[in-house]
Amino acid sequence: MFGVVCIVLMAGFPVAFSLAGTALAFAFGGMLFGVFDTSFLGATPNRLYGLMTNETLIAVPLFIFMGCMLQQSKIAENLLESMADLFKGVRGGLGVSVAIVGMLLAASTGIVGATVVTMGLISLPTMIKRGYSPSLATGTICATGTLGQIIPPSIALVLLGDVMSSAYQRAQRMQGIFSPDTVSVGDLFVGALIPGLLLVVLYILYIVAVAFIKPSAAPSDNRTEEEKSARDLNLWRDLTPPMILIVAVLGSILAGVATPTEAAGVGALGATILAAIRRQLGINVLRDVCQQTTRVTCMVFLILVGAAIFSLVFRGYGGDELIHGIFNDMPGGVVGAMIVVMVVIFLLGFILDFIEITFVVVPIVAPVLLKMGLDPVWLGIMIALNLQTSFLTPPFGFSLFYLRGVAPPEIKTSQIYRGVIPFIIIQLIMLILLAIWPVLATGLPDALYG
């Protein structure tokens, strides 16, 4: 089934219909030969109704709306210009400002593609104009753009939280435990904070190191005191709105005042108010934002429907038992199983988006891994970081495709590939650190929620 899906996808068919169509073809073929348990296919209506009534998934269109509204209101563009001027005169200052703004955009939008495209359009021409190495400039933009995968409120974490909750309950039932305990999206948001911030710090340290070791790759330029005073004032004006929005969204979740879905509503309303304050909210802007939100939301939920059907047919063929048996017989126990899963997810990240992987692969492997004793929050953050690394890796990384689409023609694809290699190494270091010290992901949720 996986092989056929990959072939169909590479032939250019839409993801949602590829998943559902392949699953139904295998289901009907199995029914003809009497090798398929039809009770699983009969569960499809209940599964789809569960998707449509899932309160957690309401956060997806709300966060998408928030990101689109921030993009349309040009808050990101003004913030980058002011932040770049703040670091003017500092070696690698523009690169550092791109990393910081990328982090803030990730925390504001949660959409990888939107962040990479926005940063590529705004910052790449400026970095090249100021003498930055094309490799360093493109690598920095691709890497910081993928922070939307791990920095809350990430849509990837919203979807992962829903899947990990179901996987955790299934793992408990497999052990004969019937408990109401679940894994919430808020747990993943809190667990991702420290790894996400550490990743940003490592990015900045690398950019600064390159600026000192090879000044020609990241030159600095100077400004007068008059320019400094004027731009510092603009910095506070441009920095305050997104910071207020981030605090309102994440702060309400961390304080336990709001669920992630409620916080997403706060974020959507807050982004709309900010656009109105900046006099960027007109009927045309609102129409464009609603159209973009509807388009992306429909894509996400159609993929969820296809993935739900695929998962049911996979289980109808005994796929769960097969995976469980393979993992139990694997050398190295839970460590060996975890390594294999991470490698498979990394490779699948070349051909599948995070939504397909989250709703097709994770429901199959996560219950078995959780039954073997892994922490669900730690496992979710590891998967998110792994996918983020996959999206950066040549030649198939999604982030590279996004940037290639908006980069000037004089920027060579080989330069983009060379530029992301050091950031991939940083990502792998972060994965190793998280594997050695799971407390980096589990410590903060345990401290806040016990």
N, C-alpha and C positions, 0 to 999 in steps of 0.2 A: 504493500500500500504506500509506504514511504517512497519507494523507488518510482512508482507510477506518478505520484503527486509531483515529485521533482521534475520528471520528464514533461508533464503537462505544464508546469509553471515555466520551464525553460522554453516551451513552445509559444509562450506569450499569453496564455489564458489567465483571466482574473483569478486572484488567489481564492476568494470565497467560493466561487463556482468550481474551482479545481478541487478544493477539499471536499465539498459536498458531493460533487459529481463522481469523484473517484470512490468515495465511501459508498454511495448508493449503487454504483456499478458492481463493487465487490460484494455488497449485501445481497443484491438480486442474483448475482452469479452463485453465491454460496447457498442461497435458498433453492436454486434449481438443482444443485448437487447434494443438498441436504447436509451441508457442513457448517451452516451458520445458525446461531441461536437467535431466532426472530424476536424474542422478547425484548432484546436490547433496542431493536429498531422501533418497537412499539412504545419505547420510553421517550422517543424523540419529541412529541408534543409537550410533555411535561418539562423536558429539559429546555426547550425553547421558551416556554412560558416563564420558566425560572429566570432565564436571561433577561426577558423583557421587564420582569417585576423586581429585579435585583437593585436594591437601593444604592449599593456601593457603586454600581456602574453609572449611576446618574452623574457622578462626579466627572466622567469622561467628557461629555459635551460641554459641561460648565468650564472645565479647565481649558478645553480647546477654544471656547469663546473668549476666555480671559487672555490667552496668548495671542489670538488674532486681533483682539481689540488693542492690546499693547503695541503690536506691530503696526497697525494702521494709524495709531496716534503719534507715532514717531518718538515715543519716549526712549526707546533703545538707541536710536540714532543720536539724539541729543546727549544721552548719558555717555556714550562712547566718546563723543567729541570733547566733552568736559573732562572726563577721566583721563583722556590722552593728554590734554593740556596740563592736568595736575602733575603728571609724571614727566612733563617736558624737561629736558636737561638731565634726566637720569638715564644711565645706560640700560638699554632694554626697556625703558619706561613705557613705550607704546605697546610692546608685547605684553608687559605686566597688566596694563590697562585693559587689553583685549581679553586676557584671562579672567580678570575680575568682572568685567562687564558680561562675559560669557557665563560666568557663575550666576550673576544676578538675573540674566535672561533665562537661564535654566530654571532658577527658582521662581521666575515669574510666569513662564510659559509652559515648561514641562514637555515641550515638543522638540525632538532632536532636529528634524528637517527644517523647521521654522528658524531655529537658532542658528544652524550652519548657514542657511541661505541669507539670513539677515546680517550676520557677521561678515559673510563673504562680500555682500554688496556694499556694506558700510566701511569695513576696516581694511580689506585687502588692498584696494587701490591706494589708500592712505599709507599703509605700511610699505608698499612697493615704492611709492613716491618719495618716502623719507629714507630710502636706501636699505631697507631690510632685505635679507636674503629671501628669495621666493620660497625656498624650502622651509625656512623657519616660519615665515609668515603663514603659508598654507597649513603647515603642521599645527601651529598654534590655533588657528581658526577651526580646523577639523576636530582637534582634541577638545577644545573648550565647548564646541558646539554639541558634542556628545555628552556633556555633563547633564543635559536634560534627561538622560537615561537614569541617573542615580541621585541627582540633587532634588529633594522634594520641592514642590508637589509634582513629581514625575508621573505622567500617565502610565508609563511602564510599571511603576510601583503600584499604582491603583489596580491595574489588571493583574499583576502578580499577587497582590494582596488577596484578591478575590479567589484566584486559583489556589494559592497556598492554604487558604482557609479550608476550602473543600478537600484538598489533599491531606491536610492535617486530620480532619474528621474521618476520612477514609482510612488513614493509617491507624487511627485509634480503633476503628471498627474491625480492622484486620487483626488486631490484637485482643479483640473481645472487650474493648473499653468503650462505654457509651457515656460520653461527657459532653456538656454544652460548651466547653472551652474551644475557642477558635483563634485564628491569627488575623488581626485586623490590619487594614491599610495604614492606620495610625502607627502601629508597631513597626511596619516597614519604613514609614516616613522617618520616625525617630531613629531607627537603627541605621538608616542611610546617611544621617547627618555627619557623623564623625568620619566615616570612609570618604564621603564626598568632599568634605573640607580638606582632609589630608591630601586627596588627589589634587585639588587646586593648589595647595601649598607646594607639592612636588612639581607641578607644572611651572609655577612661578620661579622656584629654585633653579630649574633647568634653564629657563629663559634668561635669568640673571647670570647664570654660569656661562652661557654662550656669549652673552654681551661682554663679559670680562675676558674670556679666553679668546674670543674672536670678535673684536669691536666692529669690524666691517660688516658683520652679519646682522648686528642690531645696534646701529649708531644712535647717538643722542643729539638733540638740537636744543638750543637755548631760547629763552624768552626774556623780555624786559619785565621790570617790576610792575609797570602799568598793566601789561598783559596778564601777569600773574594774578593781580588783585581782581581784575575783571572776570577772569575765568574761574577763580575760586568761588566767586559769588554765584556764577552760573552752575558750578559743580553742585553746590548745596541745593539749588533750585531744581536741577535735573536728577539728583540722587535721592532726594527726599520722597517723591511720589512712589517709585518702585519699592523703596525700603519700607514705607508705610504699608504697602500692599502685601509684601512678603511677611512682615510681622503680623498683619491681620490674618493672613491665611495660615501660616505655620504656627503662629503664637496661639491662635484659638484651638488648634489641634493639640499642641503640646500641653496647654493649660487644661485640657479636658473640657473646655467650654463648648466645642463644636466637634462633630464628626467630620471626617474628610469630605463627605458629600456636602454638608452644611458649609464647611470652609470654602469649598469650590464655589458655592453660591455667593459667598462674601467676596471672593476673588473676582468673579464675573461682574458683580455690581460695582466693586471698587474700580476695576479697569474702565468700566463705562463712565463712572464719575470723573476719573482722572482725564479721560479723553474729552469730556465736556468742559472741565476746568481749563484744559489747554486749547479749547475752541477747535477741536478736531472732530467733534461728534456731529456729523450731519447725516441726512437721510441716505446719501450715497455710501458713506462709511459704514453705517449701520447695516445697510443692505449687503454690502460686500462681506462684512464680518459674519452675518447670519448665513450667507451662502457658503462661505468657507467652512464654517462650523458644521452646517448640515452635511456638506460633502464629505468631510473627514469622519464625522460621526456615523454616517451611513456606511462608509467603508469599514470602520471598526466593527460595527455590529453585524454586518453581513459576514465578516470574517469569523466573528464569534459563532454565528449560526453554522457556518461551514465546519468550523473546528469542533463544535458540539456533536454534529452528525458523524464526523470522522472518528472522534473519540469513542462514541457509542459502538460503531461498527468494529473498531479495533478491539474493544473489550468483548464484543460478541464472538470474535474469533479466538478468544482466550489469550489476547495479547498481554493482559495484566499478569497472568500466571507465568507466561513465557519470560517477561522482563524480570519478574520476581525470582524465578528459578535461575536465570542468567546471573543476576546480581549476587544471589546467595552462593553460587558455585564459583564466583570470580576470585582469583588470587588477590590477597590483600584485604579482603573483607570490605568494610564500609569505606576505607580509604581508597582502595582500588576501584570500587563502584563509583565513588565521587569523582575520581580522576577521569574515568571513562565518560561519565555523563557530561562533565565540563568540556572535554575535548569534542564530544559529539555536538553539543550545543554551540560551541565556538565555530565548528565547521558549518553547521546549519545556518549560522548567522550570515554566511556568505550568500545564501540563496533565498532565505526566508526573513521577513521582517520580524520584529520582536513580538508583534501581536500573534502571528501564526505560531511562533515557537512557544509563547506563553500558553496558548490555548490548545496546542496539539501535543507538544513534547513534554512540557512540565507536568500536566495531569497524569501522564503515563509513568514518569520516573520519580516524581516527588513523593507519592505515597510510600513507595518501596524504600526510598532513602530515609524518609521520616520514621518509618517503622524500624529502621536499623539504628535509630537513636540520634539523628542529626537535629539540630535546633531549626525550627521553621523560619525564624527571622534571619538567622545567619545564612541558611540555604538560599532564601530569596535574594539577599544582598549579593551573595556570591554569583548567582545567576545573572542579576542585573549588571554587575561589573564585568562579567564574562562577555555578555552580549555587547556591552559598550566597547570592549576591546575588539570584538569581532567586527563591529561596524567601522573600526579604524583601519583594519588590516587589508593591505593590497592583496590581490587586485580587485576584490569584490566588495569592499567595505561600502556600506550605504552612505556614510558621511563623505567619502571621497567622491561619489557620484553627485551628491548634492553640491559640493563645492566646485567640481568640474563644470557643472551646469551654469554657474554664475561667474566663474573666474575669467579674466581677460584672455584672449587667444594667445598672447605672448607667454602666459604661464603654461609650462609643459606638464603633462600628466606625470612624467617621471619625477619632476620636482615635487609634486604633491606627494607621491609615493615615498620619496626620500625623506620628506619633511615629517611624516607621521611615524617613522620608525622609532625615534627616541621616545615619543609619547606612548607607543605600544609597549616599549620596555618598561616605562613608568607604570603603565596599567598592570603589567604582569607582576611587577614588584608589589603593587598594592594588593593584588590577588594573593600573593604569597604571604604578605603581612597579615591579611585577614584570615588566611587558612591557619597560620601559626597562632594568632591571637584572636580567636572568635569574639572576645570581649569587646573588640572595636565596634562590632555590630550589635552585640547583645547587652553590653554594659549600660548604655543610656536607657533603653526600654525597661530593663530590670530595675534601674534606679528610680525611674518615673512611675512605673506601673506595678513594681514588685514582681 
